[in-house]
Amino acid sequence: MDLEEAKGFRERCTQCAAVSWGLTDEGKYYCTSCHNVTERSKEVISTEAIPNTKIQAINRGLKRKRKLDKGWDWYVCEGFQHILYQQAEALKTLGVGPELKDEVLHNFWKRYLQKSKQAYCKNPVYRKKATVLEDNPSHSDWDSEPELLSDFSYPSFVGSGAESQSDVHPRKPFPISKGSQSETASVCSGSLDGVEYSRQKEKGIVKMTVPTTLAFCYLSLLWQRETIALSDLLRFVEENHIPYINAFQHFPEEMKLYGRDKGIFAVESWPNYEDIYKKIIEVARFLDLPRFPDITEDCYLHPNILCLKYLMEVNLPDEMHSFTCQLVKMAGIGEVDFLTFDPIAKMARTVKYDVQAVAVIVIVLKVLFLLDDNLEWSLSAIAEKYNEENKEDKPWFDFRKWYQVMKKSFDEEKQKWEEARAKYVCYIEKPLYHSSIDRSVAQKRREMVVNLQKQFSTLVDSTPTVEKKSPSSFQFNWTEEDTDKTCFHGHSLQGVLKKKGQSLTTKNSLYWLSTQKFCKSYCKHVTTYEESNFSLSYQFVLNLFSFLLRIKTSILHEEVSLIEKRLFKTKYSKTKKKSSRSRKVRK
C-alpha cells in the first residue's frame, strides 16, 4: 500500500467521513481510519483476465488472482479443510485405512460445513450477494462437492434430517461488513472471511480451530475402531508425524496468510489431552452424530486388550492380565453399552479408553502390593530370596527390582522428551505477518533468524532440529534377549499369592481407597490429587503411566478413584462414616 500516491484522492469516506486514504495491493483506495474499501481504483484492471468468480466448490475458493501477490481468494473453512486433508494423509501413512479419509472424515466435515451454514446450504455465511444464490440455485455451491476430499455419499445418518432441518430453521448469519470481502481481506487478512470469522461468537456454533481438527480425526478413528487411542494420536502429533503446529505450511502457495489469519491458524503449544477430549464431545454433539459402532471384546479399545498392551509396555508380568480381566468384569467397565460412544444420549460422554486401562492396572497393583511403602518391599525381599535360592526355576516378580529398572528407563525417556521439546525449533518457511505492510519486515526477520541458526550450528557443530522418531505404538520396548535391561514379562506372581482351598488368593488382605470423599456435583473435578498425601510407590506408578499417556497425574488419579467407586460401593459408603484419617479397609 502506498499512502503517498493516495494523497490525490480527496473524497470523504462514506462510512466515517474521514479523508485519509491508502492504496491496497490491487490498487484500490481504502480508508485508513475504518478500513472501508471503495470501488475506485488508481488504475484500471482489465476484466478480460478475470474468470467467472461464482463459487463452484468449497475447496477451490475464488480462483481470481490478485494483481500483486498472485494469491487466490479463499475462505477460512478451506484452510481447515487443507489441514484435515494433510492429517488424514498422515494417518493413512501410519497404517490407517483409506476409508477413514474418503468416507468417514469426509462426511463428518461435510456435515459440519452444513450445520455451521458454511456450505451445502442455500444461504451460506460469509458469501457476497446471498440473494443471487436464492434466485439461481443451480449455480450455487449447495449442490457442489468439495474436491479436496474424495466425493462419497453421506452415511445413513446424514441424508435424513440434516438438510431439511437446516433449511426449516436457518441459523442467523454471522455479521458481515458492508465493504467487499475480497477487498477487505487484502487489508486485514489473507482469507476472505478472516475478519468476520475472528469476531464470530454465535451461541450454538462450534467454532473451528486447529485443535478441533484433532477432534475430527479422533472421531473418525473411533468410528472406524482403529488401533489408535487418543493419547497415541496426540503423541504422533507431538512427534511431528501428524501436521499440527505450523500446519498452514502445507497450504498451496496461492493461499496467502496474514493479519487475522495468524490468530486462526497459528498454534504455539502442543495439544492437551483434556482439551481435545472436551472438543471431541462438543463436536460430536454439534454434528448430532448417532451411536458409534460397538466397542466389543475383540476391539483394540476394549480394556482387556489395552491392559495387555500397557502391561507389556511398562514391563509387568503377563500373569497380571488375568487379574485386570477379572477387575474389568467386576467393575462392569467392559460392557458394550458402557464403552460405546453415543453423542445423542442424555449424558453424552466417551470413555477415556487409554486412561481407563492404565487405571485398571494401577488398581491391580494396589490389590497385589498395596503400594503403601511397606508391604511391597516386604514381598520384594521374599521374592529376591526365592530367586537367589532357585535360579533354575521361573523367577518370582520382584517389585523392588522392577521399580529400579523402570525408574532408570523412565528418567532417561523423560529427559529425552524434555530435551526434544527444548530443542524444538518452530521453523516457519511461510512466515505469518499482521498485514501486507509488515510482509517485508517479517521476511527480513525470518532471514536473520535462519542466518543466526546456521552460524550457531556451525559454532556448536550441531543442527538445531531434532531427529524425527519413527512412529511406534510403544515407547518402551522389552525383550528377553536384551541383557542390559531385565524383562519381567515371564516372571511369576507366586510370591504374592497363596492357596485357599482349590483356588489362589492374594497374600495382601488390605486395600486403601484413593479418594475418601468425592467433590460435589457443582465442582469441575471429581477429586483432587495432592502428592504429599500418598505413598511414594503410588506416586511413582501414577507418574509413570501419566508420562506414558502425556496426561496430568490428577487425571489418572481421578479415573482410579471412579473405578474404585464402582468396585467398592458398600465399603466406600462405610468409609464416609469413619474418620478421614483411616485409609485402610478390609477387602
C-alpha positions in Angstrom: 0.0 0.0 0.0 1.2 3.5 -0.8 -0.1 6.4 1.2 1.8 9.0 -0.8 0.1 8.0 -4.1 -3.3 8.1 -2.5 -3.0 11.8 -1.4 -4.6 13.0 -4.7 -7.9 11.2 -3.8 -9.8 13.8 -1.6 -13.3 12.3 -1.4 -14.8 11.7 2.0 -15.3 8.1 3.3 -18.9 7.0 3.0 -18.7 5.3 6.4 -16.7 7.6 8.7 -16.5 10.8 6.6 -12.7 10.9 7.0 -10.3 12.0 4.2 -7.4 9.6 4.8 -6.7 7.1 2.0 -4.3 4.4 1.2 -3.9 2.0 -1.7 -4.5 -1.7 -1.5 -2.3 -4.3 -3.3 -4.9 -4.3 -6.0 -4.6 -0.5 -6.5 -7.9 0.4 -4.9 -8.5 3.1 -2.3 -9.2 2.2 1.3 -9.9 4.4 4.3 -7.0 4.2 6.9 -9.5 5.1 9.7 -12.2 2.5 9.2 -10.6 0.2 6.5 -13.5 0.7 4.2 -12.5 -0.2 0.7 -14.1 1.8 -2.2 -14.7 0.6 -5.7 -12.5 3.4 -7.0 -9.0 2.4 -8.1 -5.9 4.2 -9.2 -5.5 2.1 -12.3 -8.0 0.2 -14.4 -7.6 -3.5 -14.4 -8.7 -5.4 -17.5 -11.7 -7.6 -16.7 -10.9 -10.0 -19.5 -8.3 -11.7 -17.4 -10.8 -12.3 -14.5 -12.7 -15.6 -14.9 -16.2 -16.2 -13.6 -16.0 -15.8 -9.8 -19.0 -17.8 -8.8 -18.3 -20.4 -6.1 -18.4 -23.9 -7.6 -16.7 -25.8 -4.8 -15.8 -25.0 -1.3 -12.2 -26.1 -1.6 -11.4 -24.2 -4.8 -12.4 -20.8 -3.4 -12.4 -18.0 -5.9 -9.5 -18.6 -8.2 -9.2 -15.0 -9.2 -5.5 -14.0 -9.0 -4.8 -10.8 -7.2 -2.7 -8.3 -9.2 0.3 -8.0 -7.0 0.6 -11.1 -4.7 -0.9 -13.5 -7.2 -3.0 -15.2 -4.4 -6.3 -16.8 -4.5 -9.5 -15.6 -2.8 -10.2 -18.3 -0.2 -12.2 -18.9 3.0 -11.2 -19.9 6.5 -13.0 -23.2 6.2 -10.8 -24.1 3.2 -7.8 -23.6 5.3 -9.1 -26.1 7.9 -10.1 -28.4 5.1 -6.5 -28.5 3.9 -5.3 -29.2 7.4 -7.8 -32.1 7.8 -6.7 -33.5 4.4 -3.0 -33.4 5.4 -3.8 -35.0 8.8 -5.8 -37.8 7.1 -3.0 -38.5 4.7 -0.6 -38.7 7.7 -2.9 -41.2 9.4 -3.0 -43.2 6.2 0.8 -43.3 6.2 0.7 -44.6 9.8 -1.4 -47.6 8.6 -5.0 -46.3 8.9 -7.3 -47.5 6.1 -8.1 -45.1 3.3 -11.8 -45.2 4.0 -11.2 -43.0 7.1 -10.3 -40.1 4.8 -12.5 -40.9 1.8 -15.7 -41.8 3.7 -15.8 -41.1 7.4 -13.8 -37.8 7.9 -15.1 -36.5 4.6 -18.7 -36.9 5.6 -18.1 -35.6 9.1 -16.6 -32.4 7.6 -19.4 -32.0 5.1 -21.9 -32.3 7.9 -20.0 -29.7 9.9 -20.0 -27.2 7.0 -23.7 -27.7 6.6 -24.6 -27.5 10.3 -22.5 -24.3 10.6 -24.1 -22.9 7.4 -20.8 -22.5 5.6 -21.6 -24.8 2.7 -24.2 -27.2 1.3 -27.0 -24.8 2.1 -28.9 -22.1 0.2 -27.6 -19.1 2.2 -24.0 -19.8 3.4 -22.5 -17.3 5.7 -19.6 -15.0 4.6 -20.8 -15.1 1.0 -21.5 -12.0 -1.0 -24.9 -11.4 -2.6 -26.7 -14.3 -1.0 -29.9 -13.3 -2.9 -28.2 -14.4 -6.1 -27.9 -17.9 -4.7 -31.6 -18.0 -3.9 -32.6 -16.7 -7.3 -30.4 -19.1 -9.2 -29.8 -22.1 -7.0 -28.5 -24.2 -9.9 -25.3 -22.1 -9.9 -24.8 -22.1 -6.1 -22.5 -24.2 -4.1 -25.4 -26.1 -2.5 -25.2 -29.0 -4.9 -21.4 -28.8 -5.4 -19.0 -31.2 -3.8 -15.6 -30.4 -2.3 -12.8 -31.7 -4.5 -10.1 -31.8 -1.8 -11.5 -34.9 -0.2 -12.8 -37.7 -2.4 -16.5 -37.5 -3.0 -18.7 -40.1 -1.4 -22.3 -40.0 -0.4 -23.4 -39.2 3.1 -23.7 -42.0 5.6 -27.2 -43.0 6.5 -27.4 -40.6 9.4 -26.7 -37.5 7.2 -29.3 -37.8 4.5 -32.4 -37.9 6.6 -32.7 -34.8 8.7 -29.6 -32.6 8.3 -30.7 -30.8 5.1 -34.3 -30.3 5.9 -33.6 -29.2 9.5 -31.1 -26.6 8.4 -33.5 -25.2 5.8 -36.5 -25.1 8.1 -34.6 -23.4 11.0 -31.9 -21.4 9.3 -29.2 -20.0 11.7 -28.7 -16.3 11.9 -25.8 -15.5 9.6 -22.6 -14.2 11.1 -22.2 -10.4 10.9 -20.7 -9.3 7.6 -19.1 -5.9 6.9 -20.6 -3.6 4.3 -17.4 -3.5 2.3 -16.4 -6.0 -0.3 -15.0 -9.1 1.4 -12.4 -9.7 -1.2 -11.1 -6.1 -0.8 -11.3 -6.1 3.0 -9.4 -9.3 3.0 -6.5 -7.7 1.2 -6.2 -5.2 4.0 -6.9 -7.1 7.2 -6.4 -10.8 6.3 -5.3 -13.1 3.5 -8.6 -15.1 3.7 -11.9 -13.5 2.6 -13.7 -14.1 5.9 -10.8 -13.9 8.3 -12.0 -10.7 10.0 -15.6 -11.9 10.3 -14.5 -15.4 11.5 -12.3 -14.0 14.2 -15.2 -11.9 15.5 -17.7 -14.8 15.4 -19.3 -15.5 18.8 -22.6 -17.0 17.9 -24.1 -19.3 20.5 -24.7 -22.9 19.5 -22.0 -22.8 16.8 -18.8 -24.9 17.3 -16.0 -22.6 16.0 -13.4 -24.4 14.1 -9.8 -24.2 15.4 -6.6 -26.1 14.8 -7.1 -28.3 18.0 -10.6 -29.1 16.7 -9.1 -30.8 13.7 -7.7 -33.4 16.0 -11.2 -33.9 17.5 -12.4 -34.6 13.9 -9.5 -37.1 13.4 -10.2 -38.9 16.6 -13.9 -39.2 16.0 -13.1 -40.7 12.6 -10.7 -43.1 14.2 -13.3 -44.1 16.8 -15.9 -44.6 14.2 -13.6 -46.9 12.3 -12.4 -48.6 15.6 -8.8 -48.1 14.6 -5.9 -49.2 16.7 -5.1 -45.6 17.8 -6.1 -44.3 21.2 -6.4 -40.5 21.9 -3.0 -40.5 23.7 -1.4 -42.2 20.7 -2.9 -39.6 18.4 -1.6 -36.7 20.4 1.9 -38.4 20.8 2.1 -38.8 17.0 1.3 -35.1 16.7 4.0 -34.3 19.2 6.5 -36.4 17.3 5.6 -34.5 14.1 4.1 -37.5 12.3 0.7 -35.6 12.0 0.6 -31.9 11.0 -0.5 -29.6 13.7 1.9 -26.8 14.7 2.6 -24.8 11.5 0.1 -26.9 9.6 -0.5 -23.9 7.4 2.9 -24.6 5.8 1.1 -27.3 3.7 -1.3 -24.7 2.2 -0.9 -24.1 -1.6 1.4 -21.2 -2.3 -1.6 -19.2 -3.7 -3.3 -19.2 -0.3 -1.7 -16.1 1.3 -1.9 -15.8 5.1 -1.5 -12.7 7.1 -3.4 -10.4 9.6 -6.3 -12.1 11.3 -5.2 -15.5 9.7 -2.4 -15.6 12.2 -4.7 -15.8 15.2 -6.8 -18.5 13.4 -4.1 -20.9 12.1 -1.0 -20.2 14.2 -0.6 -22.7 17.1 2.1 -22.2 19.7 1.6 -25.1 22.1 1.1 -28.8 21.9 -2.4 -30.3 22.2 -3.7 -31.1 25.7 -5.5 -34.4 26.4 -8.3 -32.9 28.4 -8.9 -30.1 26.0 -9.1 -32.4 22.9 -11.3 -34.8 24.9 -13.8 -32.0 25.6 -13.8 -30.9 22.0 -14.5 -34.4 20.8 -17.7 -34.5 22.8 -18.6 -30.9 21.8 -18.1 -31.6 18.0 -20.0 -35.0 18.2 -23.0 -33.3 19.8 -23.0 -30.4 17.5 -23.0 -32.7 14.5 -25.8 -34.8 16.0 -23.9 -38.0 15.3 -25.6 -41.3 16.1 -24.4 -44.0 18.3 -20.9 -45.1 17.2 -20.1 -48.7 16.3 -20.0 -51.1 19.3 -16.7 -51.5 21.2 -16.6 -55.3 21.6 -14.1 -57.6 23.3 -12.2 -58.1 20.0 -11.8 -54.3 19.5 -8.4 -52.6 20.3 -10.1 -50.1 22.6 -11.6 -52.7 24.8 -9.9 -52.5 28.3 -8.8 -56.2 28.2 -6.7 -55.6 25.0 -5.4 -52.1 26.1 -4.4 -53.5 29.5 -2.4 -56.2 27.8 -0.7 -53.6 25.7 0.2 -51.3 28.7 1.3 -54.3 30.8 3.8 -55.1 28.1 4.9 -51.5 27.8 5.7 -51.0 31.5 7.4 -54.4 31.8 4.9 -56.0 34.2 4.3 -59.8 34.3 2.0 -61.4 31.8 0.1 -63.1 34.6 -1.3 -59.8 35.7 -3.5 -59.8 32.7 -5.9 -62.3 34.2 -6.3 -60.0 37.2 -7.1 -57.0 35.0 -9.7 -59.0 33.1 -11.4 -60.0 36.4 -11.4 -56.5 37.6 -12.9 -55.2 34.3 -15.7 -57.7 34.7 -16.3 -56.9 38.3 -16.5 -53.2 37.7 -18.7 -53.6 34.7 -16.5 -51.4 32.5 -16.1 -53.9 29.8 -19.8 -53.9 28.7 -20.6 -52.8 25.2 -23.1 -50.1 26.3 -20.6 -48.7 28.7 -17.8 -48.5 26.2 -19.7 -47.4 23.1 -19.9 -43.6 22.4 -23.4 -42.3 22.0 -23.3 -38.5 21.3 -27.1 -38.1 21.3 -27.6 -39.8 24.7 -28.8 -37.7 27.6 -25.4 -37.7 29.2 -23.1 -37.7 26.2 -19.7 -39.0 27.2 -17.0 -41.1 25.6 -14.7 -43.4 27.6 -11.1 -42.4 28.0 -10.1 -45.8 26.9 -6.4 -45.5 27.4 -6.7 -43.7 30.8 -9.2 -46.3 32.0 -6.9 -49.2 31.0 -3.9 -47.9 32.9 -6.2 -47.1 35.9 -7.2 -50.8 36.0 -3.5 -51.8 36.1 -2.9 -49.3 39.0 -5.8 -50.8 41.0 -4.4 -54.4 40.4 -1.0 -53.3 41.6 -2.7 -51.9 44.8 -4.6 -55.2 45.2 -1.4 -57.3 44.9 1.2 -55.0 46.6 -0.9 -52.4 48.5 1.6 -49.7 47.5 1.8 -48.3 51.0 5.7 -48.0 51.0 5.8 -51.1 53.3 4.1 -54.3 52.0 5.6 -54.1 48.5 9.1 -54.0 49.9 8.4 -56.9 52.3 7.1 -59.0 49.4 10.1 -57.9 47.3 12.5 -59.3 49.9 10.7 -62.7 49.8 10.9 -62.8 46.0 14.6 -61.8 46.0 15.5 -64.6 48.4 13.5 -67.2 46.4 15.2 -66.1 43.2 18.6 -66.5 44.7 17.9 -70.0 46.0 16.0 -71.2 42.9 17.9 -69.8 39.9 16.8 -72.6 37.6 13.1 -72.1 38.3 10.7 -69.5 36.9 11.7 -66.2 38.8 9.2 -64.5 41.1 8.3 -61.0 40.3 10.4 -58.6 42.4 8.7 -55.2 42.8 11.8 -53.5 44.1 13.9 -54.7 41.1 11.1 -53.7 38.7 11.0 -50.3 40.3 14.7 -49.8 39.9 14.7 -50.9 36.2 11.6 -48.8 35.4 12.8 -45.7 37.3 16.1 -45.7 35.3 14.3 -46.1 31.9 11.6 -43.6 32.9 14.1 -41.0 33.9 16.1 -41.5 30.6 13.0 -41.3 28.4 11.6 -38.3 30.2 14.9 -36.5 29.9 15.0 -37.2 26.1 11.4 -35.9 25.9 12.2 -32.7 27.7 15.3 -32.1 25.7 13.4 -32.7 22.5 10.8 -30.1 23.5 13.5 -27.6 24.5 15.4 -28.1 21.2 12.3 -28.0 19.1 12.6 -25.2 16.5 9.4 -23.7 15.2 10.7 -23.4 11.7 8.3 -21.4 9.5 9.1 -21.5 5.8 6.0 -19.4 5.2 6.1 -16.7 7.9 2.8 -15.1 9.1 2.6 -11.3 9.3 -0.1 -9.0 10.6 -0.6 -7.0 7.4 0.8 -6.8 3.9 2.8 -3.8 5.1 4.7 -6.0 7.5 5.5 -8.6 4.9 9.0 -7.3 4.0 9.8 -6.8 7.7 8.7 -10.4 8.6 10.7 -11.9 5.7 13.8 -9.9 6.8 13.4 -11.1 10.4 13.0 -14.7 9.2 16.1 -14.5 7.1 18.0 -13.1 10.1 16.8 -15.9 12.4 17.8 -18.5 9.8 21.3 -17.0 9.4 21.8 -16.9 13.2 20.7 -20.5 13.5 23.2 -21.5 10.8 26.0 -19.6 12.5 25.2 -21.0 15.9 25.0 -24.6 14.4 28.4 -24.1 12.9 29.9 -23.0 16.2 28.5 -25.9 18.3 28.9 -28.3 15.4 25.3 -29.5 15.6 21.9 -28.8 14.0 19.1 -27.1 15.8 16.4 -29.5 14.7 15.7 -32.8 16.5 15.8 -36.1 14.6 12.3 -37.3 13.8 11.5 -40.5 15.6 10.0 -43.4 13.7 6.3 -43.9 14.6 5.7 -46.7 17.1 2.8 -47.9 19.3 5.3 -48.5 22.1 7.6 -46.0 23.8 9.3 -48.7 25.9 10.5 -52.0 24.4 11.4 -55.0 26.5 12.7 -58.4 25.2 14.2 -61.4 26.9 17.3 -61.1 24.6 18.1 -57.6 26.0 20.8 -58.2 28.6 21.1 -54.6 29.6 17.5 -54.4 30.9 15.6 -57.1 32.8 12.4 -58.2 31.2 9.7 -59.1 33.7 7.1 -60.4 31.3 7.7 -64.0 32.1 8.1 -63.6 35.8 5.7 -65.4 38.2 3.3 -63.9 40.7 3.5 -66.8 43.1 5.4 -64.7 45.6 2.2 -62.5 46.2 -0.3 -65.3 46.0 -1.3 -68.1 48.4 -3.6 -71.2 48.2 -7.0 -71.0 49.7 -8.8 -74.3 49.1 -8.7 -75.1 45.4 -8.0 -71.5 44.3 -5.4 -68.9 44.7 -5.8 -65.6 46.6 -3.5 -62.6 47.3 -1.4 -62.6 50.4 -2.3 -59.0 50.9 -5.7 -58.6 52.6 -5.8 -54.8 52.8 -6.8 -52.1 50.4 -7.0 -48.3 50.7 -9.2 -46.0 48.7 -7.5 -43.4 46.5 -10.3 -40.9 47.3 -12.1 -40.8 50.7 -14.6 -38.1 49.7 -15.6 -37.1 46.2 -16.3 -33.4 45.3 -19.8 -32.0 45.0 -21.6 -32.1 41.7 -21.1 -28.4 41.0 -17.3 -28.9 41.1 -15.4 -29.0 37.8 -13.4 -32.0 39.0 -14.4 -35.3 40.8 -11.5 -35.3 43.2 -8.2 -33.7 44.0 -4.7 -35.1 44.0 -2.0 -33.9 46.5 1.2 -36.0 46.1 2.1 -35.5 49.8 -1.0 -37.4 50.8 0.1 -40.6 49.1 2.8 -43.2 49.3 6.0 -42.8 47.1 5.2 -46.1 45.4 1.7 -44.9 44.3 3.2 -41.6 43.2 5.8 -43.4 41.0 3.2 -45.7 39.4 0.9 -42.7 38.6 3.8 -40.6 37.3 5.0 -43.5 35.1 1.6 -44.1 33.4 0.8 -40.3 33.2 4.0 -39.8 31.3 3.2 -42.7 29.0 -0.2 -41.1 28.1 1.1 -37.5 28.3 -1.6 -36.6 30.8 -1.7 -34.9 34.2 -1.3 -37.2 37.1 -4.5 -35.9 38.6 -6.5 -37.2 35.6 -5.2 -40.7 36.2 -5.8 -40.5 39.9 -9.4 -39.4 39.2 -10.0 -42.4 36.9 -8.6 -44.8 39.5 -11.0 -43.3 42.1 -14.0 -43.6 39.8 -13.3 -47.3 39.1 -12.8 -47.9 42.8 -16.2 -46.3 43.5 -17.8 -48.9 41.2 -15.8 -51.7 42.8 -16.3 -50.9 46.5 -19.7 -49.3 46.7 -20.5 -50.8 50.0 -17.2 -50.3 51.6 -16.9 -46.8 50.2 -20.2 -45.8 51.8 -18.9 -47.2 55.1 -15.7 -45.1 54.9 -17.7 -41.9 54.8 -18.9 -42.6 58.3 -15.4 -43.2 59.6 -12.7 -40.7 60.3 -11.0 -39.4 57.1 -7.7 -40.4 58.7 -8.4 -44.1 58.3 -7.3 -45.0 54.8 -7.2 -48.8 55.0 -10.3 -51.1 54.8 -10.7 -54.8 54.7 -11.5 -56.4 51.4 
